[in-house]
Amino acid sequence: MSAKSSVFAVLTFFIVLYLLDLKFGTQEFKPKVNQTTNSSTIKNYQCPEGPIVAVLGAGRLGNQIWDYASTWSVARRLNRTAYVQDSIISELSKMFENLSLKPLSDFKKCRQPLPPAVPLDKLFPLDTLGRRFRARNLLLPAFSQLLEVVLPDKELLRRELKFKPELVAEAQKTIEEVAGRGKMVVGIHVRRDDFGTFLPLTFHSKLTTENYFKNAMEWYRQKYGSSTFFLIVSDDLGWCKRLLGNDSKLASKNPRHDLILLSLCDHTIIDYGTFGFWGAFFSRGHTVSLNVEQNFTSVMSVKANWTLFDKETLSVIG
């Protein structure tokens, strides 16, 4: 073999090695990340531009709706992407369709810092939140009940939190089977269960008696006539049947069904708790409420024209 041929063979050998390294090289693949902004693409997930609003959440259905609604309204005002705990999305998706907020597990893919939750009292005044948390992610505490931002968004939230049609049909069927058609129907929520210990600790109060509900029913009869029909949903149906059975009918099935049923009634009577609040919130009619949670009820009396009953005298305030 000539010298010229040998050089050509060596060059060919190294060229082949180079091409093989390009095709089958062992260099680690890394996703492309935009280092100049908070936006990145990791495993086909588009991370948010700028700071976010999130909530961890806790509690049962009423508290979960509060956490979702508060986060949604705060994010709308700050023009941020919002995330809620996966368990909230999982539960609320059984009741509402096409929820727009994202599960918190999506945000965790972005490897961005999530700060500790801001204590509820540190969120106020709410109109300065954007300035105080301008370049920072904002984590709302569990049990976020931010009436100041949620109530003005009432109609928007009714569109965001849209009940699934099949659940609405089921609740409407219950109303028609129990009350019939063409009647003025008032939905009553009676909360007892754990509130027997919760009320004394939190509000220095106690479970109300049957007289509150009877007085509230009489208030509606005087306003709309003696043929007004009353349906009860409750976590203590035995108590309701024993003490209120002569004036009303029981209609409870499960929490989702019961809350939607309250929303479909012409008017509502509630005592205390987040579940009753949301039943009244989604209802288009009037609400009578016991004045226990005064930070809520006093606002609803002015902003939503609720009628309040005094927790001691069990009569209309004012």
C-alpha positions in Angstrom: 0.0 0.0 0.0 1.4 3.4 -1.0 2.0 6.2 1.6 -0.8 8.2 -0.1 -3.2 5.3 0.3 -2.3 4.9 4.0 -3.0 8.5 4.8 -6.3 8.3 3.1 -7.3 5.2 5.1 -6.4 6.8 8.4 -8.4 9.9 7.6 -11.4 7.8 6.6 -11.2 5.9 9.9 -11.3 9.1 12.0 -14.1 10.6 10.0 -16.2 7.4 10.5 -15.5 7.6 14.3 -16.6 11.3 14.4 -19.8 10.5 12.6 -20.6 7.6 14.9 -20.0 9.8 17.9 -22.5 12.4 16.5 -25.2 9.8 16.1 -24.7 7.6 19.1 -22.8 9.9 21.5 -23.4 9.5 25.3 -23.7 13.2 26.2 -26.7 13.7 28.6 -29.8 15.4 27.2 -31.1 18.4 29.1 -34.4 20.2 28.5 -34.2 23.7 27.1 -34.8 26.2 29.8 -35.1 29.9 29.3 -32.5 31.3 31.7 -33.6 34.9 31.4 -37.2 34.5 32.6 -39.3 32.3 34.7 -40.7 30.6 31.6 -39.4 27.1 30.8 -40.6 23.9 29.1 -40.1 20.8 31.2 -41.5 17.5 29.9 -43.9 19.4 27.6 -45.3 21.5 30.5 -45.2 25.3 29.9 -44.2 27.0 33.1 -45.7 30.3 34.0 -44.3 33.7 33.2 -43.8 35.7 36.4 -45.0 35.1 39.9 -48.0 32.9 40.7 -50.8 32.6 43.3 -51.4 29.2 45.0 -53.2 27.6 47.9 -52.6 24.3 49.7 -56.2 24.0 51.0 -57.8 21.9 53.7 -61.2 20.8 55.0 -64.3 19.5 53.4 -66.4 20.7 50.5 -67.4 24.2 51.7 -63.8 25.0 52.7 -62.4 23.6 49.4 -64.7 25.9 47.4 -63.6 28.8 49.5 -59.9 28.0 48.9 -60.6 27.7 45.1 -62.7 30.8 44.9 -60.3 33.0 46.9 -57.3 31.9 44.9 -59.2 32.4 41.6 -60.3 36.0 42.6 -56.9 37.0 43.9 -55.2 35.7 40.8 -57.7 37.6 38.6 -56.9 40.8 40.3 -53.1 40.3 40.2 -53.3 38.9 36.6 -51.3 35.8 37.6 -51.5 32.1 36.9 -53.2 30.3 39.8 -52.7 26.8 41.3 -54.6 24.8 43.9 -53.8 21.7 45.7 -54.4 18.5 43.7 -56.9 17.1 46.2 -59.1 20.2 45.7 -59.1 19.9 41.9 -59.9 16.2 42.3 -62.8 16.8 44.6 -64.3 19.9 42.9 -64.0 18.3 39.5 -66.6 15.8 40.6 -69.1 18.6 41.0 -68.0 21.4 38.7 -67.1 21.2 35.0 -64.2 22.8 33.1 -62.3 24.3 36.1 -59.7 26.7 34.9 -57.2 26.6 37.8 -54.2 24.2 37.6 -53.2 21.5 40.0 -50.2 22.4 42.2 -48.3 19.3 41.0 -48.0 21.1 37.6 -46.2 24.0 39.2 -43.8 21.7 41.1 -42.5 20.5 37.7 -41.0 23.9 37.1 -38.6 23.7 40.1 -39.5 27.3 41.1 -39.6 28.2 44.8 -42.9 28.2 46.6 -42.7 30.3 49.8 -44.4 29.5 53.1 -48.1 30.4 53.3 -48.8 34.0 54.2 -50.8 34.3 57.4 -54.4 35.4 56.7 -54.0 38.7 58.6 -50.9 39.6 56.6 -52.9 39.5 53.4 -54.7 42.6 54.3 -55.2 45.2 52.9 -56.0 43.2 49.8 -55.8 46.2 47.5 -52.0 46.4 48.2 -51.2 42.7 47.6 -49.9 43.3 44.1 -47.4 45.9 45.3 -46.3 44.0 48.4 -45.8 40.7 46.5 -44.8 42.3 43.2 -42.0 39.9 42.2 -42.8 37.0 44.5 -44.9 33.9 44.4 -47.9 34.1 46.8 -49.1 31.1 48.7 -52.5 31.6 50.4 -53.1 29.8 53.7 -55.6 26.9 54.0 -59.1 28.0 54.9 -58.7 31.2 52.9 -62.1 32.9 53.1 -61.5 36.2 51.3 -65.1 37.6 51.1 -63.8 41.0 50.1 -62.5 39.7 46.7 -65.0 36.8 46.2 -68.2 38.7 46.7 -67.6 41.3 43.9 -66.8 38.3 41.6 -70.1 36.6 42.4 -71.4 36.4 38.8 -68.0 35.5 37.4 -67.5 32.7 39.9 -70.9 31.3 39.1 -69.6 30.9 35.5 -66.3 29.5 36.7 -67.9 27.1 39.2 -70.5 25.6 36.9 -72.3 22.6 38.2 -72.3 19.4 36.1 -75.6 19.1 34.2 -76.3 15.6 35.4 -75.9 16.6 39.0 -78.2 19.6 38.5 -80.8 17.2 36.9 -80.6 14.9 39.9 -81.1 17.7 42.4 -83.9 19.1 40.4 -85.6 15.7 40.3 -85.4 15.5 44.1 -87.1 18.9 44.4 -89.9 17.9 42.1 -90.4 14.5 43.7 -90.5 15.9 47.3 -92.1 19.3 46.7 -93.9 18.9 43.4 -94.0 21.6 40.8 -95.1 25.2 40.8 -94.4 25.8 44.5 -92.3 28.4 46.2 -89.5 26.2 47.7 -87.2 27.3 50.4 -84.1 25.2 51.0 -82.9 24.9 54.6 -79.4 23.8 55.7 -79.1 22.5 59.3 -75.5 22.2 60.4 -74.8 20.2 63.6 -72.2 17.4 63.6 -68.8 18.8 64.6 -70.2 22.3 65.2 -71.3 21.3 68.6 -67.6 21.6 69.7 -66.5 24.1 67.0 -69.0 26.9 67.8 -68.0 27.3 71.5 -64.3 27.3 70.7 -64.4 29.7 67.8 -67.5 31.9 68.2 -68.3 31.5 71.9 -71.7 30.3 70.8 -73.6 27.0 70.7 -75.8 25.0 68.4 -79.0 26.8 67.7 -82.4 25.3 68.5 -85.3 24.3 66.3 -86.9 27.7 67.2 -84.6 29.5 64.9 -85.6 27.4 61.9 -89.3 27.7 62.8 -89.1 31.4 63.2 -87.3 31.7 59.8 -89.9 29.5 58.1 -92.6 31.7 59.5 -90.8 34.8 58.2 -91.0 33.3 54.7 -94.6 32.3 55.1 -95.5 35.9 56.0 -93.6 37.2 53.0 -94.6 34.6 50.4 -97.7 32.9 51.7 -98.7 29.9 53.7 -98.1 27.5 50.8 -94.4 28.0 50.8 -92.6 24.6 50.8 -89.5 23.9 52.9 -86.9 21.3 52.1 -84.1 20.4 54.6 -80.6 19.2 53.9 -78.5 18.3 57.0 -75.8 16.2 58.6 -78.3 15.3 61.4 -81.5 14.1 59.7 -82.7 12.4 62.9 -82.7 15.7 64.8 -84.4 17.5 61.8 -87.1 14.8 61.5 -87.9 14.8 65.2 -88.0 18.6 65.7 -88.8 20.1 62.2 -90.6 17.2 60.5 -94.0 18.7 60.8 -93.0 21.9 58.9 -90.7 20.6 56.2 -89.5 17.6 54.2 -86.0 16.0 54.3 -84.1 15.9 51.0 -80.5 15.0 51.8 -78.5 12.5 49.8 -74.8 13.5 49.7 -72.9 16.8 50.0 -72.7 17.6 46.3 -76.4 16.8 45.8 -77.4 18.8 48.8 -75.4 21.9 47.9 -76.7 22.0 44.4 -80.3 21.4 45.7 -79.9 24.5 47.9 -78.7 26.5 44.9 -81.8 25.5 42.9 -84.3 26.5 45.6 -86.1 29.8 45.3 -84.8 31.0 48.7 -82.6 29.7 51.5 -82.4 29.5 55.3 -78.9 28.8 56.7 -77.4 28.7 60.2 -73.6 28.7 60.1 -70.7 27.1 58.3 -69.1 27.3 54.8 -71.4 24.7 53.3 -74.5 26.7 54.0 -72.8 29.9 52.8 -72.1 28.4 49.4 -75.6 27.0 49.0 -76.9 30.6 49.6 -74.2 32.1 47.4 -75.2 30.0 44.4 -78.9 30.5 44.9 -80.6 33.3 43.0 -83.1 34.1 45.8 -83.2 35.6 49.3 -81.2 34.3 52.2 -82.1 34.2 55.9 -79.1 33.5 58.1 -78.3 33.3 61.8 -75.9 36.1 62.9 -73.1 33.9 64.3 -70.2 34.5 61.9 -70.6 38.2 62.1 -67.6 39.1 59.9 -69.5 37.3 57.1 -73.1 37.9 57.8 -72.8 41.6 58.4 -71.2 42.1 55.0 -73.8 39.8 53.3 -76.6 41.8 55.0 -75.4 45.0 53.4 -73.9 43.7 50.1 -76.3 40.8 49.3 -79.4 41.9 51.3 -79.5 38.9 53.6 -82.0 38.9 56.5 -80.2 38.2 59.8 -81.6 36.6 62.9 -80.1 37.3 66.3 -78.4 34.2 67.7 -79.8 34.9 71.2 -83.3 36.1 70.6 -83.8 34.1 67.4 -85.7 37.1 65.9 -85.0 39.4 62.9 -82.3 42.0 63.6 -83.5 45.5 63.0 
